[in-house]
Amino acid sequence: MLNSWMQEGYAMMMDGQAAQACDHWSKAWEAIRPRFDPAVRSCHPTAPVPDGTQPLYDWVQDFALELYNAALDDIRYAKMGIRLCRDVISQFPDEDELFQLNFRADLGQFYYLARRTEEGQRVLLDLIHDFPDRAAGYARLADLLAYGARPEDAGPDPQRAVDLFERAIARPVSDAVAYDLQKRLDDLREELT
């Protein structure tokens, strides 16, 4: 049954039906989550989901991405995203750094999409504090401040976004090129003039 829900979710994802994919995957997650032993602190020991064909490490990241896509149109999926990210972060604290960075940044963004901006900002500021030499927190918060959480939103504080990009570049963060921080800063400055 779990594999069936997962594969149906992938089929819907491929058809551009993010919300329907998330509905299937939510059922699978709710069935899988209680089965984790607290001693399991990384996705890799759980490897493929029971009787499934997709490794858990990849699937939870795909799930978070589709929840983001669905949350752009429906706040319910932002709330699902908050729960997924909190579950994953607490269950798998020994997972690799990039995995942790991405889920914490996703959590901040889901709070913004759920219109809980203060909580989202706190998550992303904590991410910057905990990983000051990585771009994820700076970039995600700067984008939210510059452009808002949804395409129709207005950015609440574009100047603060400029400051965050400048701070990340000046540090310098180790992955500035991967996040294209200088170009994003230049584009934002141009939009503000």
Buried (B, 14 or more C-beta within 10 A) or exposed (E): EBBEBBBBBBEBBEEEBBBBBBBBBBBBBEBBEEEBEEEBBBBBEBEBBEEBEBBBBEBBBBBBBBBBBBBBEBEBBBBBBBBBBBBBBEBBEEBEEEBBBBBBBBBBBBBBBBEBBEBBBEBBBBBBEEBEEBBBBBBBBBBBBBBBBEEEEEBBEBEBBBBBBBBBBEBEBEBBEEBEBEEBBEEBEEEEE
